[in-house]
Amino acid sequence: MPETLFHARKSIAQVEESSDLAPKFDNDGLMPCITTDAETGEILMLGWMTAEALRLTIETGEAHYFSRSRKVLWKKGATSGLIQHLVEARIDDDQDAVWLRVAVGGSGASCHVGYRSCFYRSVPFGDAAGKPLRFLETEKTFDPVEVYGDAPNPTQL
């Protein structure tokens, strides 16, 4: 493992055209991370990473995120067993967003509500704007009460 995983940001050319990993986090120390299923390409979730979450993800090969609502670092699947095993990680051109391609352990779900993907509803638009959301997944992959208990999820509301 290199002494320093992240390089200091020195220039636009370095950030955009070199092989240096020089991530940029926002004023809250966060970077958005889109996570997709490595096999199907389906979007599973949008999460947030701190430098520590990104470092742990790279070093362990398992996805780690930062919960904005709970203000804690967390390993995806630590409670549910639905660990996201890293297949590939990419960073965008200005290094302020990450894309993870993962293989999900267990039932393959990534949503704490019990669906496979956190993007389980379609938003009507155009002539259909204002109509109810349409469920793209009609069955849950797991029972969130069995996995997490019946306490309200702190990420809600």
Secondary structure, 3 states (H helix, E strand, C coil): CCCCCCCCCCCHHHHHHCCCCCCCCCCCCCEEEEEEECCCCCEEEEEEECHHHHHHHHHHCECEEEECCCCEEEECCCCCCCCEEEEEEEECCCCCCEEEEEEECCCCCCCCCCCCCCCCEECCCHHHCCCCCEECCCCCCCCHHHHHCCCCCCCCC
